[in-house]
Amino acid sequence: MEKNDYRNDTAVFGSEEMLQPAPADKLPMHGTRPEVAYQMVKDETFAQTQPRLNLATFVTTYMDPFATRLMNEAISINYIDETEYPRVAVMSAKCINIMANLWNTPEQSKWKTGALAIGSSEACMLGGVAAWLRWRERREAQGKPYDKPNFVISTGYQVVWEKFADLWQIEMRTIPLSREHPTLDAQAVIAKCDENTICVVPIQGVTWTGLNDDVEAIDKALDEYNARTGYDIPIHVDAASGGFILPFINPEKRWDFRLKWVLSISTSGHKYGLVYPGLGWVVWKDKKYLPGKMSFSVNYLGADITQVGLNFSRPAAQILGQYYQFIRLGYEGYKQVQSNSMEIARYLHDEIGKMPQFANYCDEVVNPLFIWHMCKDYAPTARWTLYDLQDKLKQNGWMVPAYSMPKDIEEMVVMRIVVRQGFSRDMADMLLDDMRAAITELERLEYPTPSRLAQDRNEKVNGSVFTHTGHKREKQH
């Protein structure tokens, strides 16, 4: 039989292709039946953690069948082709309106000022670039040098801000987190500012800790500083997670456009916006804060199209998914989903805090995520580390990350849980049972694990011995 004379009645696992390794470096000479190709690709993913058991990721891993169907039906649509798909562009503008009003925009125009992004990283970049261009234009108008821009942020930043600093050659002035100041300290911010500061970037939903920077305190400190110096240093709020949490869980909290110096906010639609991965948003307080240089026009798609963004072609399906969620859930629906996630996070926080081996990093849960570490009395004698617990949980399908904290408190090792839509109380109990079983097994160890030995060697090399809480203890001789 010729290679291309496929027998459609042959079972997938009875096919010749199942006896061959999947291509790794060269395109196969001949094609494969679609059901066989599907199975080969599907099989490669079996060893992975199931998305809803991945408590490391912030991105949405569950949407209802109608949302999934709607997005699948739009998978071939390229958002940038606005001439061919004008209603998708209008839908995107509607989403920007909804978010701008959710964040208490003062802008009075029918269509609020914002932009679509592939994720919160691109949205952060756009907010940062806008602040940089505004600062540069102001310096040029004043006849002052504009070659040494900087911005101020805590060491709890997500990696996009490091990329922003490197790619645009802007100094990133970081303020260390500590047990005394677990969030961005307003007075420390002012100490870092000068005439070259393009913006301050507080975070709502810090990736490392789950905490929120006090934007209101920073805004007040900046207002006094700007009045005293004559500067106009603004705030860009990185609300990748908190932008879709605070308006529903704590709507009275002032962190958004109600504050004078907050000129832009970025968020992730594919995190607590409850949409599958590939979506971010940035909104400006007014059109005047979006520099004209950031809008690019082309006419090679059949009409003049003006676009703000680093990426050009981008999927439209996520926009449909976001608009669907806004219609499907409404304010009360979002509030219920986020409240449930908060309640489950608080439940896990309390239960893990009761375990004698652990201590929670903070007493309060302000977003549906939290971190914990080994107790200072338990850590020195443990034969295992949190990295070992991560590996044990992974054997049961869970992904609960262990990691060291940012610079200046990097000796502290923590674990984090992110609770999202699709994670139930019953799943939380299953996780806790698996944690207790894993800890029991680890405590039976007769000898230290490799990660524990490596940690001890590292402590000796550095000349000090630290517990997981970051407090020094006496060396054991």
C-alpha positions as a printed NumPy array, in Angstrom:
array([[  0.   ,   0.   ,   0.   ],
       [  1.295,   3.454,  -0.898],
       [  2.13 ,   5.731,   2.04 ],
       [ -0.634,   8.166,   1.164],
       [ -3.282,   5.469,   0.633],
       [ -4.523,   5.804,   4.196],
       [ -6.843,   3.148,   5.565],
       [ -9.378,   5.141,   7.507],
       [-10.682,   2.041,   9.224],
       [ -7.338,   1.358,  10.949],
       [ -7.479,   2.066,  14.684],
       [ -5.318,   4.976,  15.83 ],
       [ -3.128,   2.791,  18.026],
       [ -2.957,   0.173,  15.278],
       [ -1.447,   2.632,  12.819],
       [  2.134,   2.52 ,  11.594],
       [  2.759,   6.054,  12.914],
       [  2.334,   4.894,  16.501],
       [  5.434,   2.714,  16.044],
       [  7.533,   5.74 ,  15.055],
       [  8.926,   8.556,  17.235],
       [  7.252,  11.924,  16.774],
       [  9.281,  14.36 ,  14.621],
       [ 11.785,  16.345,  16.635],
       [ 14.009,  18.116,  14.117],
       [ 12.83 ,  17.525,  10.567],
       [  9.491,  17.833,   8.817],
       [  8.16 ,  14.331,   8.077],
       [  8.179,  13.36 ,   4.396],
       [  4.541,  12.288,   4.367],
       [  1.388,  13.449,   6.108],
       [ -0.559,  11.635,   8.801],
       [ -4.259,  11.003,   9.296],
       [ -5.768,  13.848,  11.374],
       [ -6.964,  11.55 ,  14.155],
       [ -3.482,  10.034,  14.455],
       [ -1.762,  13.446,  14.421],
       [ -4.224,  14.637,  17.058],
       [ -3.488,  11.67 ,  19.305],
       [  0.277,  12.033,  18.951],
       [  0.173,  15.682,  19.955],
       [ -2.326,  15.019,  22.746],
       [ -0.197,  12.202,  24.171],
       [  2.78 ,  14.539,  24.553],
       [  0.796,  16.613,  27.078],
       [ -0.329,  13.727,  29.305],
       [  2.63 ,  13.955,  31.678],
       [  1.908,  17.614,  32.459],
       [  0.069,  18.997,  35.46 ],
       [ -3.612,  19.406,  34.688],
       [ -4.295,  23.152,  34.366],
       [ -6.87 ,  23.368,  37.175],
       [ -4.401,  21.7  ,  39.581],
       [ -1.738,  24.264,  38.694],
       [ -1.796,  26.57 ,  41.709],
       [  1.358,  28.34 ,  40.512],
       [ -0.236,  30.052,  37.539],
       [ -2.319,  33.2  ,  37.717],
       [ -3.968,  32.637,  34.351],
       [ -7.515,  31.421,  33.852],
       [ -7.802,  27.651,  33.476],
       [-11.608,  27.356,  33.397],
       [-14.34 ,  28.993,  31.35 ],
       [-17.862,  27.696,  30.895],
       [-18.762,  25.694,  27.742],
       [-20.506,  28.619,  26.038],
       [-17.475,  30.889,  26.501],
       [-15.168,  28.164,  25.227],
       [-17.425,  27.568,  22.226],
       [-17.586,  31.282,  21.434],
       [-13.806,  31.618,  21.543],
       [-13.262,  28.488,  19.459],
       [-15.592,  29.879,  16.783],
       [-13.487,  33.075,  16.625],
       [-10.082,  31.391,  16.631],
       [ -9.411,  32.334,  12.98 ],
       [-10.17 ,  36.041,  13.422],
       [ -7.238,  38.473,  13.476],
       [ -8.222,  41.459,  15.597],
       [ -6.071,  43.91 ,  13.654],
       [ -8.166,  43.462,  10.492],
       [-10.689,  46.031,  11.667],
       [-12.087,  46.597,   8.182],
       [-13.108,  42.959,   7.86 ],
       [-14.098,  42.556,  11.517],
       [-15.37 ,  45.983,  12.627],
       [-17.654,  44.614,  15.347],
       [-14.682,  43.032,  17.134],
       [-13.008,  46.467,  17.299],
       [-16.207,  47.947,  18.737],
       [-16.401,  45.097,  21.232],
       [-12.834,  45.834,  22.344],
       [-13.744,  49.511,  22.85 ],
       [-16.776,  48.468,  24.893],
       [-14.539,  46.365,  27.131],
       [-12.203,  49.343,  27.632],
       [-15.216,  51.501,  28.568],
       [-16.375,  48.935,  31.111],
       [-12.947,  48.673,  32.749],
       [-12.382,  52.435,  32.751],
       [-15.671,  52.955,  34.578],
       [-14.899,  50.056,  36.908],
       [-11.752,  51.995,  37.841],
       [-13.67 ,  55.284,  38.261],
       [-12.4  ,  57.136,  35.21 ],
       [-13.161,  60.873,  35.056],
       [-12.989,  60.858,  31.237],
       [-16.259,  62.132,  29.777],
       [-15.914,  61.078,  26.131],
       [-18.098,  58.267,  24.782],
       [-15.093,  56.036,  24.127],
       [-12.557,  55.913,  26.945],
       [ -8.83 ,  55.872,  26.239],
       [ -7.216,  52.459,  26.407],
       [ -5.565,  49.693,  24.454],
       [ -5.778,  45.968,  23.957],
       [ -2.705,  43.869,  24.739],
       [ -1.671,  40.216,  24.447],
       [ -1.245,  40.082,  28.235],
       [ -0.484,  42.263,  31.233],
       [  3.199,  42.351,  30.224],
       [  2.458,  44.21 ,  26.999],
       [ -0.05 ,  46.376,  28.881],
       [  2.648,  47.306,  31.433],
       [  5.06 ,  48.12 ,  28.606],
       [  2.496,  50.438,  27.007],
       [  1.833,  52.225,  30.3  ],
       [  5.572,  52.635,  30.903],
       [  6.31 ,  53.847,  27.373],
       [  3.513,  56.43 ,  27.613],
       [  4.979,  57.779,  30.877],
       [  8.459,  57.879,  29.332],
       [  7.313,  59.732,  26.196],
       [  5.303,  62.275,  28.211],
       [  8.353,  62.947,  30.395],
       [ 10.655,  63.225,  27.372],
       [  8.361,  65.628,  25.551],
       [  8.113,  67.791,  28.659],
       [ 11.91 ,  67.836,  29.095],
       [ 12.409,  68.721,  25.415],
       [  9.921,  71.592,  25.724],
       [ 11.85 ,  72.869,  28.757],
       [ 15.183,  72.58 ,  26.949],
       [ 16.459,  70.074,  29.506],
       [ 18.365,  66.809,  28.931],
       [ 16.305,  63.658,  28.642],
       [ 18.977,  60.961,  28.506],
       [ 18.712,  59.598,  32.062],
       [ 15.096,  58.536,  32.712],
       [ 14.213,  56.341,  35.683],
       [ 11.175,  54.815,  37.329],
       [ 10.553,  53.614,  40.886],
       [  9.141,  50.208,  41.835],
       [  9.511,  47.632,  44.611],
       [ 11.651,  44.52 ,  44.239],
       [  8.357,  42.61 ,  44.094],
       [  7.971,  43.537,  40.428],
       [  7.021,  41.09 ,  37.694],
       [  9.78 ,  40.469,  35.169],
       [  8.228,  42.674,  32.453],
       [  9.477,  45.762,  34.299],
       [ 13.046,  44.498,  34.088],
       [ 12.517,  43.965,  30.359],
       [ 11.055,  47.46 ,  30.049],
       [ 14.105,  48.964,  31.756],
       [ 16.573,  47.037,  29.583],
       [ 14.805,  47.45 ,  26.243],
       [ 14.166,  51.198,  26.594],
       [ 17.34 ,  51.932,  28.594],
       [ 15.472,  53.35 ,  31.569],
       [ 16.944,  53.028,  35.037],
       [ 14.826,  50.874,  37.327],
       [ 15.133,  52.154,  40.882],
       [ 13.982,  49.387,  43.178],
       [ 12.925,  49.586,  46.8  ],
       [ 13.567,  46.371,  48.753],
       [ 10.73 ,  44.518,  50.418],
       [ 11.283,  43.5  ,  54.026],
       [  9.367,  42.081,  56.963],
       [  8.996,  45.653,  58.248],
       [  7.875,  46.94 ,  54.824],
       [  6.279,  44.027,  52.923],
       [  4.869,  46.474,  50.346],
       [  6.139,  49.613,  48.604],
       [  6.875,  52.243,  51.27 ],
       [  5.679,  55.737,  50.305],
       [  8.535,  57.636,  51.939],
       [ 11.117,  55.327,  50.397],
       [  9.508,  56.097,  47.032],
       [ 10.034,  59.822,  47.474],
       [ 13.662,  59.273,  48.427],
       [ 14.221,  57.585,  45.039],
       [ 12.489,  60.271,  42.932],
       [ 14.119,  63.154,  41.096],
       [ 13.572,  65.298,  37.994],
       [ 14.288,  62.29 ,  35.756],
       [ 11.633,  60.022,  37.264],
       [  9.065,  59.172,  34.586],
       [  6.654,  57.407,  36.971],
       [  6.179,  55.367,  40.114],
       [  4.768,  51.848,  39.701],
       [  2.805,  50.465,  42.664],
       [  1.432,  46.939,  42.276],
       [ -1.991,  45.598,  43.153],
       [ -1.54 ,  41.885,  43.703],
       [  2.229,  41.477,  44.061],
       [  3.271,  38.233,  42.354],
       [  5.695,  37.299,  45.134],
       [  3.388,  37.85 ,  48.107],
       [ -0.2  ,  38.522,  46.994],
       [ -0.193,  41.868,  48.815],
       [ -1.218,  45.324,  47.533],
       [  0.963,  48.419,  47.558],
       [ -0.678,  51.413,  49.253],
       [ -1.376,  53.536,  46.171],
       [ -3.279,  56.165,  48.137],
       [ -0.325,  56.773,  50.474],
       [  2.058,  56.972,  47.517],
       [ -0.284,  59.384,  45.716],
       [ -0.405,  61.645,  48.781],
       [  3.377,  61.611,  49.179],
       [  3.854,  62.342,  45.474],
       [  1.357,  65.208,  45.596],
       [  3.375,  66.901,  48.334],
       [  6.664,  66.172,  46.548],
       [  5.463,  67.423,  43.168],
       [  4.08 ,  70.608,  44.743],
       [  7.392,  71.25 ,  46.496],
       [  9.647,  70.522,  43.515],
       [  7.484,  71.549,  40.567],
       [  7.795,  68.054,  39.071],
       [  4.891,  66.112,  37.578],
       [  5.776,  62.542,  38.516],
       [  2.72 ,  60.339,  37.846],
       [  1.671,  56.836,  38.89 ],
       [  1.151,  53.847,  36.652],
       [ -0.643,  51.102,  38.57 ],
       [  0.349,  47.546,  37.677],
       [ -2.971,  45.897,  38.534],
       [ -2.372,  42.655,  36.65 ],
       [ -4.282,  40.725,  39.331],
       [ -5.834,  43.344,  41.59 ],
       [ -7.552,  45.267,  38.8  ],
       [-10.266,  42.625,  38.633],
       [-10.292,  41.897,  42.384],
       [-10.455,  45.236,  44.206],
       [-13.511,  46.7  ,  42.402],
       [-15.567,  43.699,  43.53 ],
       [-14.035,  42.75 ,  46.877],
       [-13.127,  46.199,  48.215],
       [-14.777,  48.877,  46.035],
       [-14.256,  51.616,  48.648],
       [-10.468,  51.287,  48.502],
       [ -8.909,  54.228,  46.654],
       [ -6.187,  52.94 ,  44.346],
       [ -7.515,  53.868,  40.906],
       [ -8.385,  56.985,  38.873],
       [ -9.967,  58.585,  41.931],
       [ -6.397,  59.467,  42.923],
       [ -4.818,  62.583,  41.429],
       [ -1.556,  61.159,  40.105],
       [ -2.82 ,  57.804,  38.83 ],
       [ -2.727,  58.395,  35.061],
       [ -2.744,  54.814,  33.753],
       [ -3.664,  51.311,  34.911],
       [ -2.779,  47.966,  33.34 ],
       [ -4.408,  44.625,  34.034],
       [ -4.578,  41.068,  32.807],
       [ -7.812,  39.894,  31.239],
       [ -6.519,  36.345,  31.331],
       [ -5.983,  36.332,  35.088],
       [ -8.857,  37.481,  37.281],
       [-10.565,  38.917,  34.204],
       [-11.542,  35.226,  33.823],
       [-10.504,  34.76 ,  30.172],
       [ -8.221,  32.098,  28.725],
       [ -4.566,  33.19 ,  28.134],
       [ -3.696,  35.885,  25.612],
       [ -5.346,  39.073,  26.894],
       [ -4.282,  42.268,  28.659],
       [ -5.629,  45.817,  28.912],
       [ -4.279,  49.278,  29.68 ],
       [ -6.441,  52.335,  30.346],
       [ -5.401,  55.988,  30.603],
       [ -7.136,  58.601,  32.714],
       [ -7.7  ,  60.814,  29.67 ],
       [ -6.761,  60.872,  26.013],
       [ -4.205,  63.628,  26.667],
       [ -2.074,  61.154,  28.625],
       [ -1.641,  58.841,  25.623],
       [  1.188,  60.319,  23.491],
       [  0.379,  60.62 ,  19.807],
       [  3.679,  58.898,  18.957],
       [  2.253,  55.637,  20.301],
       [ -0.451,  55.455,  17.618],
       [  0.622,  53.857,  14.355],
       [ -1.431,  53.848,  11.151],
       [ -1.279,  51.488,   8.163],
       [ -3.374,  51.208,   5.016],
       [ -2.249,  47.881,   3.598],
       [ -5.154,  45.93 ,   5.102],
       [ -7.78 ,  47.637,   2.932],
       [ -8.342,  50.781,   5.014],
       [ -6.517,  53.194,   7.312],
       [ -6.085,  51.476,  10.668],
       [ -4.659,  53.173,  13.749],
       [ -3.31 ,  50.917,  16.443],
       [ -1.672,  51.255,  19.862],
       [  0.402,  48.269,  20.859],
       [  3.716,  46.472,  20.615],
       [  2.183,  43.492,  18.846],
       [  0.344,  43.846,  15.554],
       [ -1.613,  40.727,  14.606],
       [ -3.353,  39.316,  17.634],
       [ -6.216,  36.923,  18.403],
       [ -9.739,  38.269,  18.548],
       [-11.139,  35.255,  20.393],
       [-10.043,  36.561,  23.807],
       [-11.903,  39.831,  23.219],
       [-15.083,  37.884,  22.599],
       [-14.351,  35.887,  25.732],
       [-13.903,  39.05 ,  27.818],
       [-17.073,  40.674,  26.509],
       [-18.969,  37.414,  27.063],
       [-17.818,  37.296,  30.691],
       [-18.892,  40.907,  31.233],
       [-22.355,  40.128,  29.849],
       [-22.66 ,  36.671,  31.4  ],
       [-21.511,  37.545,  34.918],
       [-22.201,  41.244,  35.355],
       [-20.969,  43.034,  38.462],
       [-22.667,  40.67 ,  40.893],
       [-21.421,  37.59 ,  39.052],
       [-17.811,  38.789,  39.135],
       [-18.237,  39.631,  42.799],
       [-19.489,  36.112,  43.567],
       [-16.681,  34.395,  41.659],
       [-13.955,  36.551,  43.212],
       [-15.53 ,  36.28 ,  46.671],
       [-15.567,  32.483,  46.417],
       [-11.904,  32.49 ,  45.406],
       [-11.137,  34.752,  48.373],
       [-13.02 ,  32.49 ,  50.795],
       [-11.208,  29.38 ,  49.599],
       [ -7.864,  31.205,  49.783],
       [ -8.636,  32.277,  53.368],
       [ -9.626,  28.713,  54.243],
       [ -6.343,  27.319,  52.897],
       [ -4.417,  30.152,  54.564],
       [ -5.963,  29.284,  57.938],
       [ -5.494,  25.517,  57.57 ],
       [ -1.879,  25.755,  56.44 ],
       [ -1.208,  28.259,  59.227],
       [ -2.367,  25.632,  61.738],
       [  0.236,  23.12 ,  60.55 ],
       [  3.086,  23.088,  63.087],
       [  5.726,  23.155,  60.374],
       [  4.559,  26.404,  58.773],
       [  3.858,  30.071,  59.381],
       [  1.935,  32.39 ,  57.09 ],
       [  3.827,  35.381,  55.708],
       [  0.951,  37.743,  56.551],
       [ -2.058,  37.439,  58.808],
       [ -4.475,  38.848,  56.236],
       [ -5.413,  37.608,  52.763],
       [ -6.127,  40.618,  50.513],
       [ -6.13 ,  38.789,  47.162],
       [ -6.922,  35.124,  46.384],
       [ -3.267,  34.172,  46.807],
       [ -0.887,  33.937,  49.721],
       [  2.524,  32.622,  50.754],
       [  3.907,  30.754,  53.739],
       [  7.295,  29.563,  55.005],
       [  8.731,  27.112,  57.487],
       [  8.495,  28.083,  61.146],
       [ 11.717,  29.481,  62.566],
       [ 11.704,  26.811,  65.293],
       [ 11.101,  23.959,  62.862],
       [ 13.281,  24.905,  59.889],
       [ 16.732,  24.364,  61.5  ],
       [ 15.996,  20.724,  62.375],
       [ 13.983,  19.712,  59.281],
       [ 15.611,  17.183,  56.949],
       [ 13.657,  18.583,  54.016],
       [ 12.832,  21.908,  52.405],
       [  9.81 ,  23.428,  50.743],
       [ 11.309,  22.41 ,  47.395],
       [ 10.896,  18.793,  48.496],
       [  7.277,  19.421,  49.408],
       [  6.75 ,  20.928,  45.953],
       [  8.119,  17.736,  44.373],
       [  5.933,  15.501,  46.55 ],
       [  2.781,  17.436,  45.658],
       [  3.716,  17.334,  41.983],
       [  3.604,  13.538,  42.17 ],
       [ -0.109,  13.879,  42.94 ],
       [ -0.667,  16.308,  40.059],
       [ -0.475,  19.561,  42.066],
       [  1.816,  22.421,  41.142],
       [  2.455,  24.491,  44.262],
       [  5.645,  26.519,  43.709],
       [  8.455,  26.996,  46.194],
       [ 10.834,  29.89 ,  45.569],
       [ 13.188,  32.326,  47.249],
       [ 12.025,  35.867,  47.878],
       [ 13.403,  38.973,  46.088],
       [ 16.74 ,  40.635,  46.705],
       [ 17.548,  41.521,  50.329],
       [ 15.234,  38.807,  51.667],
       [ 16.306,  36.107,  49.208],
       [ 17.311,  33.797,  52.067],
       [ 13.601,  33.324,  52.797],
       [ 12.055,  30.397,  50.927],
       [  8.271,  30.379,  50.592],
       [  5.437,  28.509,  48.905],
       [  2.489,  30.151,  47.178],
       [ -1.06 ,  29.183,  46.309],
       [ -3.116,  31.083,  43.727],
       [ -6.847,  30.35 ,  43.915],
       [ -8.83 ,  30.976,  40.725],
       [-12.214,  30.258,  39.217],
       [-12.486,  26.491,  38.837],
       [-10.895,  25.678,  42.22 ],
       [-13.473,  24.438,  44.726],
       [-13.522,  23.883,  48.493],
       [-13.495,  20.126,  47.84 ],
       [-10.32 ,  20.488,  45.76 ],
       [ -8.827,  22.554,  48.586],
       [ -9.481,  19.708,  51.027],
       [ -7.878,  17.224,  48.619],
       [ -4.817,  19.467,  48.419],
       [ -4.583,  19.727,  52.216],
       [ -4.853,  15.937,  52.583],
       [ -2.066,  15.458,  50.048],
       [  0.054,  18.078,  51.834],
       [ -0.357,  16.342,  55.194],
       [  0.501,  12.96 ,  53.666],
       [  3.568,  14.417,  51.952],
       [  4.783,  16.068,  55.164],
       [  4.331,  12.823,  57.104],
       [  6.449,  11.02 ,  54.526],
       [  9.128,  13.72 ,  54.555],
       [  9.325,  13.698,  58.345],
       [ 10.089,   9.976,  58.277],
       [ 13.308,  10.613,  56.37 ],
       [ 16.409,   9.351,  58.121],
       [ 18.806,  11.594,  56.197],
       [ 18.581,  15.135,  54.796],
       [ 17.352,  15.527,  51.223],
       [ 19.695,  16.85 ,  48.5  ],
       [ 17.912,  20.221,  48.577],
       [ 18.448,  20.422,  52.345],
       [ 22.145,  19.549,  51.975],
       [ 22.505,  22.141,  49.204],
       [ 20.838,  24.748,  51.382],
       [ 23.167,  23.999,  54.276],
       [ 26.226,  24.192,  52.003],
       [ 25.039,  27.541,  50.669],
       [ 24.582,  28.873,  54.19 ],
       [ 28.102,  27.859,  55.164],
       [ 29.592,  29.45 ,  52.035],
       [ 27.818,  32.708,  52.787],
       [ 29.142,  32.683,  56.343],
       [ 25.757,  32.948,  58.019],
       [ 22.988,  30.545,  58.74 ],
       [ 19.402,  31.676,  58.222],
       [ 16.085,  30.144,  59.034],
       [ 13.333,  30.239,  56.421],
       [ 11.925,  33.327,  58.116],
       [ 15.082,  35.265,  57.398],
       [ 16.276,  35.439,  61.027],
       [ 19.865,  34.539,  61.814],
       [ 20.506,  31.56 ,  64.084],
       [ 23.673,  30.244,  65.683],
       [ 25.898,  28.011,  63.595],
       [ 25.956,  24.364,  64.642],
       [ 29.569,  23.266,  65.292]])
